[in-house]
Amino acid sequence: CPWPSGDLDAVAGIASDLDDARRRICREQLIGLTTLYNQLDEGAWKDLRDLHVELDEAVAEAYGWPKHVAHDPVASNRRLLELNRAIAAGEIDYRPFA
């Protein structure tokens, strides 16, 4: 999957906040990630859910896409496939770690 070229500092900051929140909840509740995410699916941990939404939107923006693409798996997959195709065809200069 192509690496985004936008504001990765924003993505890293939100990802760090999300990781801190997960660790805090797991430590306080004495649970693992599977239990945490099962509970999240059942409606628990709104703050963690909100961080996931923020992270998804920041990643979309880092790709240069509108935030709403983060909430549409069909649109995001289509965009990623097109980006992969363009990179493979040499239409886009791609050096993610240069």
MOPAC internal coordinates of N, CA, C and O (Angstrom, degrees):
PM7 1SCF
backbone

  N    0.0000 0     0.00 0     0.00 0    0    0    0
  C    1.4372 1     0.00 0     0.00 0    1    0    0
  C    1.5301 1   109.13 1     0.00 0    2    1    0
  O    1.2310 1   119.31 1   -49.36 1    3    2    1
  N    1.3000 1   118.93 1   130.64 1    3    2    1
  C    1.4624 1   120.83 1  -178.97 1    5    3    2
  C    1.5217 1   112.56 1   -62.72 1    6    5    3
  O    1.2310 1   121.44 1   -38.23 1    7    6    5
  N    1.3136 1   114.85 1   141.77 1    7    6    5
  C    1.4540 1   121.70 1   178.74 1    9    7    6
  C    1.5222 1   109.12 1   -78.11 1   10    9    7
  O    1.2310 1   119.05 1   -42.86 1   11   10    9
  N    1.3380 1   119.41 1   137.14 1   11   10    9
  C    1.4680 1   120.42 1   178.52 1   13   11   10
  C    1.5244 1   110.82 1   -68.76 1   14   13   11
  O    1.2310 1   120.71 1   -26.27 1   15   14   13
  N    1.3177 1   116.24 1   153.73 1   15   14   13
  C    1.4644 1   120.00 1  -177.09 1   17   15   14
  C    1.5269 1   112.44 1  -111.22 1   18   17   15
  O    1.2310 1   119.90 1  -176.19 1   19   18   17
  N    1.3250 1   117.80 1     3.81 1   19   18   17
  C    1.4617 1   121.17 1  -177.95 1   21   19   18
  C    1.5206 1   112.56 1   -86.40 1   22   21   19
  O    1.2310 1   120.63 1    31.22 1   23   22   21
  N    1.3173 1   116.40 1  -148.78 1   23   22   21
  C    1.4648 1   123.94 1  -173.93 1   25   23   22
  C    1.5259 1   111.44 1   -72.71 1   26   25   23
  O    1.2310 1   121.06 1   -90.79 1   27   26   25
  N    1.3194 1   115.58 1    89.21 1   27   26   25
  C    1.4605 1   119.95 1  -179.52 1   29   27   26
  C    1.5279 1   111.90 1   -77.99 1   30   29   27
  O    1.2310 1   120.13 1   160.93 1   31   30   29
  N    1.3417 1   117.35 1   -19.07 1   31   30   29
  C    1.4685 1   119.75 1   176.00 1   33   31   30
  C    1.5289 1   110.21 1   -64.19 1   34   33   31
  O    1.2310 1   120.43 1   140.59 1   35   34   33
  N    1.3261 1   116.78 1   -39.41 1   35   34   33
  C    1.4659 1   120.38 1   177.85 1   37   35   34
  C    1.5201 1   110.09 1   -64.11 1   38   37   35
  O    1.2310 1   120.62 1   136.70 1   39   38   37
  N    1.3184 1   116.42 1   -43.30 1   39   38   37
  C    1.4669 1   121.08 1   178.59 1   41   39   38
  C    1.5292 1   109.49 1   -61.73 1   42   41   39
  O    1.2310 1   120.13 1   133.56 1   43   42   41
  N    1.3138 1   117.35 1   -46.44 1   43   42   41
  C    1.4662 1   121.37 1  -178.24 1   45   43   42
  C    1.5313 1   111.32 1   -63.07 1   46   45   43
  O    1.2310 1   120.24 1   140.61 1   47   46   45
  N    1.3198 1   117.15 1   -39.39 1   47   46   45
  C    1.4616 1   120.30 1   179.73 1   49   47   46
  C    1.5106 1   112.17 1   -64.08 1   50   49   47
  O    1.2310 1   120.71 1   135.09 1   51   50   49
  N    1.3185 1   116.25 1   -44.91 1   51   50   49
  C    1.4656 1   120.03 1   179.33 1   53   51   50
  C    1.5265 1   110.40 1   -67.99 1   54   53   51
  O    1.2310 1   120.44 1   139.27 1   55   54   53
  N    1.3290 1   116.77 1   -40.73 1   55   54   53
  C    1.4665 1   120.20 1   178.74 1   57   55   54
  C    1.5249 1   110.51 1   -61.43 1   58   57   55
  O    1.2310 1   120.20 1   140.85 1   59   58   57
  N    1.3165 1   117.23 1   -39.15 1   59   58   57
  C    1.4574 1   121.01 1   177.83 1   61   59   58
  C    1.5331 1   111.10 1   -65.20 1   62   61   59
  O    1.2310 1   120.72 1   137.40 1   63   62   61
  N    1.3344 1   116.23 1   -42.60 1   63   62   61
  C    1.4712 1   120.15 1   177.14 1   65   63   62
  C    1.5235 1   110.77 1   -61.96 1   66   65   63
  O    1.2310 1   120.57 1   139.23 1   67   66   65
  N    1.3327 1   116.51 1   -40.77 1   67   66   65
  C    1.4596 1   121.25 1   179.93 1   69   67   66
  C    1.5275 1   110.33 1   -64.78 1   70   69   67
  O    1.2310 1   120.72 1   135.88 1   71   70   69
  N    1.3220 1   116.23 1   -44.12 1   71   70   69
  C    1.4621 1   120.29 1   179.08 1   73   71   70
  C    1.5304 1   110.81 1   -62.61 1   74   73   71
  O    1.2310 1   120.60 1   137.40 1   75   74   73
  N    1.3265 1   116.47 1   -42.60 1   75   74   73
  C    1.4711 1   120.19 1   177.73 1   77   75   74
  C    1.5340 1   110.90 1   -60.86 1   78   77   75
  O    1.2310 1   120.32 1   136.61 1   79   78   77
  N    1.3326 1   116.98 1   -43.39 1   79   78   77
  C    1.4627 1   121.19 1  -179.70 1   81   79   78
  C    1.5251 1   110.97 1   -63.53 1   82   81   79
  O    1.2310 1   120.50 1   136.44 1   83   82   81
  N    1.3408 1   116.64 1   -43.56 1   83   82   81
  C    1.4726 1   119.49 1   178.49 1   85   83   82
  C    1.5202 1   111.21 1   -61.39 1   86   85   83
  O    1.2310 1   121.08 1   133.82 1   87   86   85
  N    1.3248 1   115.54 1   -46.18 1   87   86   85
  C    1.4746 1   119.53 1  -179.23 1   89   87   86
  C    1.5338 1   110.84 1   -61.32 1   90   89   87
  O    1.2310 1   120.74 1   136.73 1   91   90   89
  N    1.3260 1   116.19 1   -43.27 1   91   90   89
  C    1.4673 1   120.81 1  -179.45 1   93   91   90
  C    1.5300 1   110.56 1   -61.28 1   94   93   91
  O    1.2310 1   120.82 1   131.51 1   95   94   93
  N    1.3310 1   116.03 1   -48.49 1   95   94   93
  C    1.4684 1   120.01 1  -178.62 1   97   95   94
  C    1.5275 1   110.35 1   -62.74 1   98   97   95
  O    1.2310 1   120.32 1   132.77 1   99   98   97
  N    1.3158 1   116.99 1   -47.23 1   99   98   97
  C    1.4709 1   120.38 1  -178.91 1  101   99   98
  C    1.5219 1   111.35 1   -60.93 1  102  101   99
  O    1.2310 1   120.77 1   138.67 1  103  102  101
  N    1.3257 1   116.14 1   -41.33 1  103  102  101
  C    1.4669 1   120.85 1   179.14 1  105  103  102
  C    1.5297 1   110.98 1   -65.79 1  106  105  103
  O    1.2310 1   120.78 1   132.23 1  107  106  105
  N    1.3262 1   116.12 1   -47.77 1  107  106  105
  C    1.4761 1   120.25 1  -177.59 1  109  107  106
  C    1.5272 1   112.02 1   -66.27 1  110  109  107
  O    1.2310 1   120.49 1   141.87 1  111  110  109
  N    1.3304 1   116.67 1   -38.13 1  111  110  109
  C    1.4670 1   120.79 1  -175.61 1  113  111  110
  C    1.5271 1   113.19 1   -93.54 1  114  113  111
  O    1.2310 1   120.86 1   173.86 1  115  114  113
  N    1.3353 1   115.97 1    -6.14 1  115  114  113
  C    1.4668 1   121.74 1  -176.92 1  117  115  114
  C    1.5322 1   111.03 1    55.31 1  118  117  115
  O    1.2310 1   121.44 1  -130.00 1  119  118  117
  N    1.3327 1   114.86 1    50.00 1  119  118  117
  C    1.4677 1   121.49 1   179.69 1  121  119  118
  C    1.5280 1   109.34 1  -128.71 1  122  121  119
  O    1.2310 1   121.44 1   -16.15 1  123  122  121
  N    1.3227 1   114.86 1   163.85 1  123  122  121
  C    1.4544 1   120.98 1   175.78 1  125  123  122
  C    1.5253 1   110.19 1   -99.26 1  126  125  123
  O    1.2310 1   121.20 1    -0.33 1  127  126  125
  N    1.3292 1   115.32 1   179.67 1  127  126  125
  C    1.4612 1   120.37 1  -176.59 1  129  127  126
  C    1.5260 1   112.93 1   -65.07 1  130  129  127
  O    1.2310 1   120.16 1   144.47 1  131  130  129
  N    1.3263 1   117.31 1   -35.53 1  131  130  129
  C    1.4702 1   118.77 1   179.59 1  133  131  130
  C    1.5218 1   110.42 1   -61.49 1  134  133  131
  O    1.2310 1   120.75 1   132.38 1  135  134  133
  N    1.3212 1   116.17 1   -47.62 1  135  134  133
  C    1.4637 1   120.01 1   178.30 1  137  135  134
  C    1.5245 1   110.39 1   -63.32 1  138  137  135
  O    1.2310 1   120.68 1   136.80 1  139  138  137
  N    1.3177 1   116.30 1   -43.20 1  139  138  137
  C    1.4609 1   120.58 1   179.57 1  141  139  138
  C    1.5248 1   110.80 1   -56.52 1  142  141  139
  O    1.2310 1   120.58 1   130.52 1  143  142  141
  N    1.3353 1   116.49 1   -49.48 1  143  142  141
  C    1.4628 1   118.92 1  -176.83 1  145  143  142
  C    1.5260 1   112.49 1   -74.50 1  146  145  143
  O    1.2310 1   119.73 1   152.20 1  147  146  145
  N    1.3181 1   118.12 1   -27.80 1  147  146  145
  C    1.4686 1   119.14 1   171.71 1  149  147  146
  C    1.5242 1   109.59 1   -64.00 1  150  149  147
  O    1.2310 1   120.42 1   137.55 1  151  150  149
  N    1.3219 1   116.81 1   -42.45 1  151  150  149
  C    1.4633 1   120.55 1   177.91 1  153  151  150
  C    1.5338 1   110.75 1   -67.24 1  154  153  151
  O    1.2310 1   120.32 1   141.92 1  155  154  153
  N    1.3162 1   116.99 1   -38.08 1  155  154  153
  C    1.4642 1   121.06 1   177.26 1  157  155  154
  C    1.5283 1   109.92 1   -59.85 1  158  157  155
  O    1.2310 1   120.64 1   137.23 1  159  158  157
  N    1.3365 1   116.39 1   -42.77 1  159  158  157
  C    1.4694 1   120.93 1   178.19 1  161  159  158
  C    1.5214 1   111.72 1   -63.51 1  162  161  159
  O    1.2310 1   120.71 1   154.32 1  163  162  161
  N    1.3257 1   116.25 1   -25.68 1  163  162  161
  C    1.4658 1   121.08 1   179.91 1  165  163  162
  C    1.5266 1   112.49 1   -90.49 1  166  165  163
  O    1.2310 1   120.36 1  -176.45 1  167  166  165
  N    1.3355 1   116.91 1     3.55 1  167  166  165
  C    1.4606 1   120.22 1   175.21 1  169  167  166
  C    1.5196 1   116.14 1   107.43 1  170  169  167
  O    1.2310 1   119.96 1   179.88 1  171  170  169
  N    1.3151 1   117.69 1    -0.12 1  171  170  169
  C    1.4673 1   120.09 1   179.92 1  173  171  170
  C    1.5237 1   110.80 1   -80.27 1  174  173  171
  O    1.2310 1   120.80 1   -13.93 1  175  174  173
  N    1.2891 1   116.07 1   166.07 1  175  174  173
  C    1.4647 1   124.63 1   170.57 1  177  175  174
  C    1.5235 1   113.20 1    59.27 1  178  177  175
  O    1.2310 1   120.80 1  -121.02 1  179  178  177
  N    1.3227 1   116.07 1    58.98 1  179  178  177
  C    1.4608 1   121.37 1   179.80 1  181  179  178
  C    1.5253 1   112.05 1   -56.62 1  182  181  179
  O    1.2310 1   119.91 1   142.39 1  183  182  181
  N    1.3240 1   117.78 1   -37.61 1  183  182  181
  C    1.4642 1   120.09 1  -179.88 1  185  183  182
  C    1.5286 1   110.88 1   -62.65 1  186  185  183
  O    1.2310 1   120.41 1   140.93 1  187  186  185
  N    1.3244 1   116.82 1   -39.07 1  187  186  185
  C    1.4567 1   120.88 1   177.99 1  189  187  186
  C    1.5294 1   110.69 1   -69.37 1  190  189  187
  O    1.2310 1   120.41 1   138.41 1  191  190  189
  N    1.3057 1   116.82 1   -41.59 1  191  190  189
  C    1.4702 1   121.13 1   177.52 1  193  191  190
  C    1.5303 1   110.30 1   -59.55 1  194  193  191
  O    1.2310 1   121.12 1   136.81 1  195  194  193
  N    1.3456 1   115.46 1   -43.19 1  195  194  193
  C    1.4655 1   120.10 1   179.19 1  197  195  194
  C    1.5294 1   111.38 1   -63.34 1  198  197  195
  O    1.2310 1   120.32 1   142.55 1  199  198  197
  N    1.3297 1   116.99 1   -37.45 1  199  198  197
  C    1.4658 1   120.12 1   177.44 1  201  199  198
  C    1.5283 1   111.21 1   -65.55 1  202  201  199
  O    1.2310 1   120.16 1   142.77 1  203  202  201
  N    1.3330 1   117.29 1   -37.23 1  203  202  201
  C    1.4629 1   120.19 1   176.87 1  205  203  202
  C    1.5357 1   110.47 1   -63.43 1  206  205  203
  O    1.2310 1   120.41 1   138.70 1  207  206  205
  N    1.3170 1   116.82 1   -41.30 1  207  206  205
  C    1.4676 1   120.97 1   177.50 1  209  207  206
  C    1.5306 1   109.71 1   -62.76 1  210  209  207
  O    1.2310 1   120.52 1   133.74 1  211  210  209
  N    1.3254 1   116.61 1   -46.26 1  211  210  209
  C    1.4680 1   120.87 1   178.13 1  213  211  210
  C    1.5226 1   111.39 1   -58.43 1  214  213  211
  O    1.2310 1   120.70 1   136.14 1  215  214  213
  N    1.3344 1   116.26 1   -43.86 1  215  214  213
  C    1.4580 1   120.75 1  -179.50 1  217  215  214
  C    1.5255 1   110.84 1   -64.37 1  218  217  215
  O    1.2310 1   120.42 1   133.70 1  219  218  217
  N    1.3199 1   116.80 1   -46.30 1  219  218  217
  C    1.4668 1   120.24 1   178.77 1  221  219  218
  C    1.5250 1   110.85 1   -58.08 1  222  221  219
  O    1.2310 1   120.43 1   136.93 1  223  222  221
  N    1.3318 1   116.77 1   -43.07 1  223  222  221
  C    1.4617 1   120.68 1  -179.30 1  225  223  222
  C    1.5282 1   111.63 1   -68.98 1  226  225  223
  O    1.2310 1   120.04 1   142.55 1  227  226  225
  N    1.3253 1   117.52 1   -37.45 1  227  226  225
  C    1.4661 1   120.78 1   177.80 1  229  227  226
  C    1.5200 1   110.99 1   -65.55 1  230  229  227
  O    1.2310 1   120.25 1   141.41 1  231  230  229
  N    1.3336 1   117.13 1   -38.59 1  231  230  229
  C    1.4674 1   120.69 1   177.22 1  233  231  230
  C    1.5260 1   109.94 1   -65.14 1  234  233  231
  O    1.2310 1   120.22 1   135.38 1  235  234  233
  N    1.3283 1   117.19 1   -44.62 1  235  234  233
  C    1.4706 1   120.24 1   177.10 1  237  235  234
  C    1.5267 1   110.16 1   -57.09 1  238  237  235
  O    1.2310 1   120.52 1   133.95 1  239  238  237
  N    1.3234 1   116.61 1   -46.05 1  239  238  237
  C    1.4615 1   120.45 1   179.74 1  241  239  238
  C    1.5269 1   111.54 1   -64.38 1  242  241  239
  O    1.2310 1   120.03 1   144.72 1  243  242  241
  N    1.3473 1   117.55 1   -35.28 1  243  242  241
  C    1.4662 1   120.64 1   178.01 1  245  243  242
  C    1.5228 1   111.39 1   -64.63 1  246  245  243
  O    1.2310 1   120.47 1   153.09 1  247  246  245
  N    1.3146 1   116.71 1   -26.91 1  247  246  245
  C    1.4654 1   121.03 1   174.40 1  249  247  246
  C    1.5275 1   111.67 1   -82.15 1  250  249  247
  O    1.2310 1   120.64 1   172.06 1  251  250  249
  N    1.3345 1   116.38 1    -7.94 1  251  250  249
  C    1.4586 1   120.03 1  -177.81 1  253  251  250
  C    1.5163 1   112.79 1    86.15 1  254  253  251
  O    1.2310 1   120.47 1  -161.14 1  255  254  253
  N    1.3040 1   116.70 1    18.86 1  255  254  253
  C    1.4591 1   122.09 1  -178.68 1  257  255  254
  C    1.5234 1   110.20 1  -101.73 1  258  257  255
  O    1.2310 1   120.36 1   -22.38 1  259  258  257
  N    1.3279 1   116.91 1   157.62 1  259  258  257
  C    1.4692 1   118.89 1   174.21 1  261  259  258
  C    1.5388 1   110.54 1   -66.59 1  262  261  259
  O    1.2310 1   120.69 1   -27.63 1  263  262  261
  N    1.3232 1   116.29 1   152.37 1  263  262  261
  C    1.4666 1   121.05 1  -177.83 1  265  263  262
  C    1.5201 1   113.18 1   -55.64 1  266  265  263
  O    1.2310 1   120.31 1   144.68 1  267  266  265
  N    1.3286 1   117.02 1   -35.32 1  267  266  265
  C    1.4709 1   119.56 1  -174.71 1  269  267  266
  C    1.5283 1   112.11 1   -62.78 1  270  269  267
  O    1.2310 1   119.64 1   158.33 1  271  270  269
  N    1.3214 1   118.29 1   -21.67 1  271  270  269
  C    1.4622 1   120.98 1   178.62 1  273  271  270
  C    1.5277 1   110.54 1   -63.14 1  274  273  271
  O    1.2310 1   120.53 1   151.17 1  275  274  273
  N    1.3303 1   116.60 1   -28.83 1  275  274  273
  C    1.4679 1   120.94 1   179.31 1  277  275  274
  C    1.5237 1   112.13 1   -63.02 1  278  277  275
  O    1.2310 1   120.45 1   159.16 1  279  278  277
  N    1.3219 1   116.74 1   -20.84 1  279  278  277
  C    1.4586 1   121.45 1  -176.45 1  281  279  278
  C    1.5284 1   112.63 1  -103.74 1  282  281  279
  O    1.2310 1   120.92 1  -172.78 1  283  282  281
  N    1.3358 1   115.84 1     7.22 1  283  282  281
  C    1.4659 1   120.93 1  -177.33 1  285  283  282
  C    1.5253 1   108.79 1  -129.32 1  286  285  283
  O    1.2310 1   120.20 1   -85.59 1  287  286  285
  N    1.3592 1   117.22 1    94.41 1  287  286  285
  C    1.4593 1   119.51 1  -176.44 1  289  287  286
  C    1.5250 1   113.68 1   -60.14 1  290  289  287
  O    1.2310 1   119.81 1   148.94 1  291  290  289
  N    1.3117 1   117.96 1   -31.06 1  291  290  289
  C    1.4637 1   119.95 1   178.42 1  293  291  290
  C    1.5282 1   109.44 1   -66.12 1  294  293  291
  O    1.2310 1   120.51 1   134.06 1  295  294  293
  N    1.3196 1   116.63 1   -45.94 1  295  294  293
  C    1.4709 1   120.91 1  -179.23 1  297  295  294
  C    1.5264 1   111.20 1   -66.46 1  298  297  295
  O    1.2310 1   119.96 1   136.81 1  299  298  297
  N    1.3315 1   117.68 1   -43.19 1  299  298  297
  C    1.4637 1   119.25 1  -178.41 1  301  299  298
  C    1.5319 1   110.56 1   -68.20 1  302  301  299
  O    1.2310 1   119.60 1   139.63 1  303  302  301
  N    1.3222 1   118.37 1   -40.37 1  303  302  301
  C    1.4685 1   120.38 1   177.33 1  305  303  302
  C    1.5232 1   111.28 1   -64.28 1  306  305  303
  O    1.2310 1   120.44 1   139.32 1  307  306  305
  N    1.3225 1   116.76 1   -40.68 1  307  306  305
  C    1.4671 1   120.42 1   178.16 1  309  307  306
  C    1.5203 1   110.37 1   -61.17 1  310  309  307
  O    1.2310 1   120.56 1   135.36 1  311  310  309
  N    1.3245 1   116.54 1   -44.64 1  311  310  309
  C    1.4706 1   120.92 1  -179.87 1  313  311  310
  C    1.5283 1   111.32 1   -65.03 1  314  313  311
  O    1.2310 1   120.24 1   138.59 1  315  314  313
  N    1.3330 1   117.15 1   -41.41 1  315  314  313
  C    1.4613 1   119.78 1   178.39 1  317  315  314
  C    1.5192 1   111.82 1   -65.74 1  318  317  315
  O    1.2310 1   120.40 1   138.47 1  319  318  317
  N    1.3152 1   116.85 1   -41.53 1  319  318  317
  C    1.4707 1   119.80 1   177.54 1  321  319  318
  C    1.5192 1   111.42 1   -62.39 1  322  321  319
  O    1.2310 1   120.19 1   138.83 1  323  322  321
  N    1.3268 1   117.24 1   -41.17 1  323  322  321
  C    1.4561 1   120.77 1   178.40 1  325  323  322
  C    1.5302 1   110.66 1   -65.70 1  326  325  323
  O    1.2310 1   120.37 1   139.31 1  327  326  325
  N    1.3096 1   116.89 1   -40.69 1  327  326  325
  C    1.4575 1   120.70 1   177.80 1  329  327  326
  C    1.5270 1   110.68 1   -64.15 1  330  329  327
  O    1.2310 1   119.91 1   135.88 1  331  330  329
  N    1.3182 1   117.77 1   -44.12 1  331  330  329
  C    1.4705 1   121.61 1   175.46 1  333  331  330
  C    1.5184 1   111.17 1   -58.58 1  334  333  331
  O    1.2310 1   120.54 1   136.11 1  335  334  333
  N    1.3271 1   116.56 1   -43.89 1  335  334  333
  C    1.4593 1   120.58 1  -179.66 1  337  335  334
  C    1.5219 1   110.73 1   -62.22 1  338  337  335
  O    1.2310 1   120.31 1   134.93 1  339  338  337
  N    1.3335 1   117.01 1   -45.07 1  339  338  337
  C    1.4642 1   121.48 1  -178.55 1  341  339  338
  C    1.5259 1   111.39 1   -65.36 1  342  341  339
  O    1.2310 1   120.16 1   141.94 1  343  342  341
  N    1.3188 1   117.29 1   -38.06 1  343  342  341
  C    1.4709 1   120.54 1   177.16 1  345  343  342
  C    1.5193 1   109.88 1   -66.20 1  346  345  343
  O    1.2310 1   120.30 1   133.05 1  347  346  345
  N    1.3348 1   117.03 1   -46.95 1  347  346  345
  C    1.4670 1   121.08 1  -179.50 1  349  347  346
  C    1.5268 1   111.69 1   -61.96 1  350  349  347
  O    1.2310 1   120.20 1   147.00 1  351  350  349
  N    1.3325 1   117.23 1   -33.00 1  351  350  349
  C    1.4635 1   121.52 1  -179.93 1  353  351  350
  C    1.5283 1   111.99 1   -81.79 1  354  353  351
  O    1.2310 1   120.43 1   176.68 1  355  354  353
  N    1.3410 1   116.78 1    -3.32 1  355  354  353
  C    1.4554 1   119.84 1  -179.71 1  357  355  354
  C    1.5141 1   113.97 1    77.34 1  358  357  355
  O    1.2310 1   120.22 1  -166.16 1  359  358  357
  N    1.3063 1   117.18 1    13.84 1  359  358  357
  C    1.4601 1   121.72 1  -179.09 1  361  359  358
  C    1.5257 1   112.21 1   -78.93 1  362  361  359
  O    1.2310 1   120.90 1   160.21 1  363  362  361
  N    1.3351 1   115.89 1   -19.79 1  363  362  361
  C    1.4592 1   122.42 1  -179.25 1  365  363  362
  C    1.5157 1   107.92 1  -126.89 1  366  365  363
  O    1.2310 1   120.54 1   -51.18 1  367  366  365
  N    1.3337 1   116.58 1   128.82 1  367  366  365
  C    1.4520 1   120.71 1   173.85 1  369  367  366
  C    1.5155 1   107.70 1   -72.44 1  370  369  367
  O    1.2310 1   120.38 1   -57.11 1  371  370  369
  N    1.3045 1   116.88 1   122.89 1  371  370  369
  C    1.4565 1   120.26 1  -173.43 1  373  371  370
  C    1.5208 1   109.92 1  -132.22 1  374  373  371
  O    1.2310 1   120.77 1   -72.02 1  375  374  373
  N    1.3226 1   116.13 1   107.98 1  375  374  373
  C    1.4644 1   123.24 1   175.54 1  377  375  374
  C    1.5211 1   107.79 1  -135.79 1  378  377  375
  O    1.2310 1   119.90 1   -99.11 1  379  378  377
  N    1.3278 1   117.79 1    80.89 1  379  378  377
  C    1.4646 1   120.73 1  -170.78 1  381  379  378
  C    1.5311 1   114.60 1   -65.44 1  382  381  379
  O    1.2310 1   119.95 1   153.31 1  383  382  381
  N    1.3163 1   117.70 1   -26.69 1  383  382  381
  C    1.4590 1   119.30 1  -174.31 1  385  383  382
  C    1.5219 1   112.26 1  -121.32 1  386  385  383
  O    1.2310 1   120.81 1  -159.89 1  387  386  385
  N    1.3476 1   116.05 1    20.11 1  387  386  385
  C    1.4722 1   120.40 1  -178.41 1  389  387  386
  C    1.5061 1   111.53 1   -77.00 1  390  389  387
  O    1.2310 1   120.10 1   180.00 1  391  390  389

